[in-house]
Amino acid sequence: MHPREWREGKGWTLERMAEELELADRSAVHRYETGVRRPAPDVLERYFLLTGGEVQPNDFYPLPRWRQRLGEVAEVARQARAAVLGKAA
């Protein structure tokens, strides 16, 4: 789950997230969420523990374009299969 989605889902501000992660200020959280910076390993661990594993280290790195496309193709294939099976029933 993207860190911003988790934080907003909790109704937390950037300030609250920074406090919970023991960061100096909210700007660090903002930079992590926007991809301007990547958290250090200790901060990644704190994110993981704070969110109960819902935010994982890989959530801070965008998927490669080919991986995104692969997910799209898999979804189209799933929908096509469901349509075929639905007509056969």
Summary of the structure (lengths in Angstrom):
residues: 89
radius of gyration: 17.9
end to end distance: 36.0
largest distance: 59.9
contacts: 194
relative contact order: 0.11
helix: 70%
strand: 0%
